[in-house]
């Protein structure tokens, strides 16, 4: 699993705390003594795959570097309902002020990891790999793609800079300059970015053949039925990798994965994942 970039995490946490805390947590400042120390546990209220514990830890540490954060599980592990994920101890003000921001990150990322694991489990044994997409929350892509990996999925591309994906709108523009828009588009990429993998979107068997003929490394089979995907895979015949995309759900992912494609991309991993129920409970001495 890829590591979180510390500078990105630090910046996201700082901006999130600024948004929530503003000039101060007036409830906590008014009701909790400055020197009060407490312990707390972070608990999963439902079964989930955990992701985001380092981000939660960074949240409390930014409020008070002396806060102690003990992970009881690691990101990517499965947690049962009622399972303890971490112990937090230190000044009560820091823990209470950071609680919601830390849980927001943890619940969101664990939700993505949990949904990803469900897709991965359903595709198990088919030979297909579950991919994410760029349909992420603006500003949170690094964390959300990390959560996909925690759930067992694979990142497709981080952004527009690390992989070429020639889509229908690119080809519409290319068609103004050439009758063979796909071949011209692929040639332009090869000339200017020779090291970049080139993927071409295709929504018909004719488009698949054109993409293969143009020398694409991967063909994205866009919104095809399972039968159409099987035909497309047979047509490609190993000359390029194949990726299924569009309309993939928990209900149909196994059928899609069994079509013979190498990859199945699922936008829902990041744009539709439900936040997991996770809570922080102060532990008072008996």
C-alpha positions in Angstrom: 0.0 0.0 0.0 1.3 3.5 -0.9 2.5 5.7 1.9 0.7 8.9 2.7 2.8 12.0 1.8 3.4 13.7 5.1 3.4 17.3 3.7 0.0 16.7 2.0 -1.5 15.2 5.2 -0.1 18.1 7.3 -1.5 20.7 5.0 -5.0 19.1 4.7 -5.2 18.6 8.5 -4.1 22.2 9.2 -6.7 23.6 6.7 -9.5 21.4 8.2 -8.7 22.4 11.7 -8.7 26.1 10.7 -12.1 25.6 9.1 -13.6 23.9 12.2 -11.8 25.6 15.1 -11.5 29.2 13.8 -10.6 31.5 16.7 -11.1 28.7 19.2 -13.4 25.9 20.4 -15.5 28.0 22.7 -17.5 25.1 24.2 -14.4 23.3 25.3 -12.6 26.4 26.4 -15.5 27.3 28.6 -16.2 23.9 30.1 -12.9 22.0 30.3 -10.0 23.1 32.6 -6.8 23.8 30.7 -4.8 21.2 32.7 -7.4 18.4 32.6 -6.0 15.1 31.1 -8.1 12.2 29.8 -7.9 9.1 27.8 -10.2 8.1 24.9 -10.8 5.2 22.6 -11.7 5.3 19.0 -14.3 2.6 18.2 -15.8 1.2 15.1 -19.6 1.1 15.4 -19.9 -1.2 12.4 -17.8 -3.7 10.5 -15.4 -1.9 8.2 -12.0 -1.7 6.6 -9.9 0.9 8.4 -8.2 3.7 6.6 -7.0 7.1 7.9 -5.5 6.4 11.3 -2.3 8.4 10.5 -4.5 11.4 9.5 -6.4 11.2 12.7 -3.1 11.1 14.7 -1.8 14.1 12.8 -5.0 16.0 13.8 -4.5 15.6 17.5 -0.8 16.2 17.3 -1.3 19.5 15.5 -3.4 20.6 18.4 -1.0 19.4 21.0 2.3 17.5 20.1 2.2 15.9 23.5 -1.0 13.9 22.7 -0.3 10.2 22.8 -1.9 8.2 19.9 -1.7 4.4 20.0 -2.9 2.5 17.0 -4.5 -0.8 17.9 -4.9 -1.9 14.2 -3.3 -0.8 11.0 -4.9 0.8 7.9 -6.1 -1.9 5.6 -7.2 -4.2 8.4 -10.8 -5.3 9.0 -12.5 -4.2 12.1 -15.5 -5.7 13.8 -18.4 -3.8 15.2 -17.3 -2.5 18.6 -13.6 -3.0 17.7 -11.2 -0.5 19.2 -9.0 1.2 16.6 -6.9 3.5 18.7 -6.3 4.9 22.1 -5.8 8.7 22.6 -4.5 10.3 25.8 -3.4 13.8 26.8 -4.9 17.2 27.5 -8.7 17.0 27.2 -9.0 20.2 25.3 -6.8 19.0 22.5 -8.7 15.7 22.2 -12.2 17.2 22.3 -11.3 20.0 19.9 -9.8 17.5 17.4 -12.4 14.9 17.8 -14.7 15.8 14.9 -12.0 16.6 12.4 -10.1 13.4 13.1 -13.3 11.3 12.9 -14.4 13.1 9.6 -11.2 11.9 8.0 -11.3 8.5 9.5 -15.0 7.8 8.7 -14.7 9.1 5.1 -11.5 7.1 4.3 -12.7 4.0 6.1 -15.9 4.2 4.1 -13.9 4.2 0.8 -11.7 1.4 2.0 -14.8 -0.7 3.0 -16.6 -0.2 -0.2 -13.5 -0.9 -2.2 -13.0 -4.2 -0.3 -16.5 -5.3 -1.2 -15.8 -4.7 -4.9 -12.4 -6.5 -4.7 -14.0 -9.5 -2.9 -16.7 -9.8 -5.6 -14.1 -9.7 -8.4 -11.8 -12.2 -6.6 -10.8 -15.1 -8.8 -11.7 -13.5 -12.1 -8.2 -12.1 -12.8 -9.5 -8.5 -13.0 -8.2 -5.7 -10.9 -10.4 -3.1 -9.4 -9.3 0.5 -10.2 -10.4 3.9 -8.9 -11.0 7.0 -11.1 -10.5 10.8 -10.8 -14.0 11.2 -9.4 -12.7 12.3 -6.1 -13.5 15.1 -3.6 -11.5 18.2 -4.7 -8.5 18.6 -2.5 -8.7 15.1 -1.0 -7.6 12.9 -3.9 -4.4 11.8 -2.3 -6.2 10.6 0.8 -9.1 9.0 -1.1 -6.8 7.1 -3.4 -4.8 6.0 -0.4 -8.0 4.6 1.1 -8.8 2.7 -2.2 -5.4 1.0 -1.8 -6.2 0.3 1.8 -9.3 -1.6 0.6 -7.3 -3.7 -1.8 -8.0 -1.7 -5.0 -5.5 -0.1 -7.3 -5.0 3.6 -8.4 -5.7 4.2 -12.0 -3.9 7.6 -12.3 -3.3 10.3 -9.8 -4.1 13.1 -12.2 -3.9 14.3 -15.7 -0.1 14.4 -15.6 0.9 10.7 -15.1 -1.1 8.8 -17.7 -2.7 9.5 -21.1 -6.4 8.8 -21.5 -7.7 9.8 -24.9 -11.5 10.2 -24.5 -14.4 11.0 -26.9 -14.1 14.7 -26.6 -10.4 14.6 -27.5 -11.2 12.5 -30.5 -14.0 14.9 -31.6 -11.4 17.7 -31.7 -8.9 15.5 -33.5 -11.5 14.6 -36.1 -11.3 18.2 -37.3 -7.7 17.6 -38.5 -7.7 14.0 -39.6 -10.1 11.3 -40.9 -8.3 8.8 -38.6 -8.7 10.8 -35.3 -7.5 7.9 -33.1 -4.3 7.2 -35.0 -3.5 10.9 -35.1 -4.2 11.4 -31.4 -2.0 8.4 -30.4 0.8 9.6 -32.7 0.7 13.1 -31.1 1.1 11.6 -27.7 3.9 9.3 -28.7 5.8 12.3 -30.2 5.4 14.6 -27.2 5.3 12.2 -24.3 6.9 9.0 -25.4 7.2 7.5 -21.9 3.5 7.9 -21.0 1.2 4.9 -21.2 -1.6 5.6 -23.7 -5.2 4.5 -23.1 -8.0 5.2 -25.6 -11.7 5.2 -24.8 -13.9 3.0 -27.1 -17.6 2.6 -27.0 -18.0 0.2 -30.0 -16.1 -2.8 -31.5 -15.2 -0.5 -34.4 -13.6 1.9 -32.0 -11.8 -0.9 -30.2 -10.2 -2.0 -33.5 -9.2 1.5 -34.4 -7.6 2.0 -30.9 -5.6 -1.2 -31.2 -4.6 -0.4 -34.8 -3.3 3.0 -33.5 -1.1 1.3 -31.0 -2.8 2.1 -27.8 -1.4 0.4 -24.7 -4.9 0.0 -23.1 -8.4 0.2 -24.4 -11.1 1.6 -22.1 -14.4 -0.2 -22.9 -16.9 2.5 -22.2 -20.4 1.5 -21.0 -20.5 -1.8 -22.9 -22.6 -4.8 -21.9 -20.8 -7.9 -20.6 -21.4 -9.6 -24.0 -19.9 -6.7 -25.8 -16.9 -6.6 -23.5 -16.3 -10.3 -24.2 -16.3 -9.6 -27.9 -14.0 -6.7 -27.4 -11.5 -8.8 -25.4 -11.5 -11.4 -28.1 -11.0 -8.8 -30.8 -8.1 -7.2 -28.9 -6.5 -10.7 -28.5 -3.8 -9.6 -26.2 -2.6 -6.7 -28.4 -3.5 -4.2 -25.6 -4.7 -4.3 -22.0 -8.5 -3.8 -21.5 -10.4 -1.9 -18.9 -14.2 -1.9 -18.3 -15.7 1.4 -17.3 -19.1 2.9 -16.8 -22.1 1.7 -14.7 -20.2 -0.8 -12.6 -22.0 -1.6 -9.4 -21.8 -4.2 -6.6 -24.6 -6.1 -8.4 -22.8 -6.4 -11.7 -19.1 -6.2 -11.0 -18.5 -9.9 -11.0 -20.2 -10.3 -14.4 -18.1 -7.5 -15.7 -14.9 -8.9 -14.3 -15.6 -12.3 -15.8 -15.7 -10.8 -19.3 -12.0 -11.2 -19.6 -10.9 -7.6 -19.0 -7.8 -7.0 -17.0 -9.2 -3.9 -15.2 -12.5 -2.7 -13.9 -12.7 1.0 -13.0 -15.3 2.1 -10.5 -16.1 5.8 -9.9 -18.4 4.9 -7.0 -15.4 3.9 -4.8 -14.7 7.6 -4.1 -17.8 9.5 -5.2 -20.4 7.3 -3.5 -18.8 5.7 -0.5 -20.8 6.0 2.7 -19.0 7.2 5.7 -18.4 4.5 8.3 -19.8 5.0 11.8 -16.8 5.5 14.1 -16.8 7.3 17.4 -14.4 8.6 20.0 -15.4 7.9 23.7 -13.7 9.6 26.7 -12.7 6.9 29.2 -13.2 8.2 32.8 -11.4 6.6 35.7 -13.6 4.3 37.8 
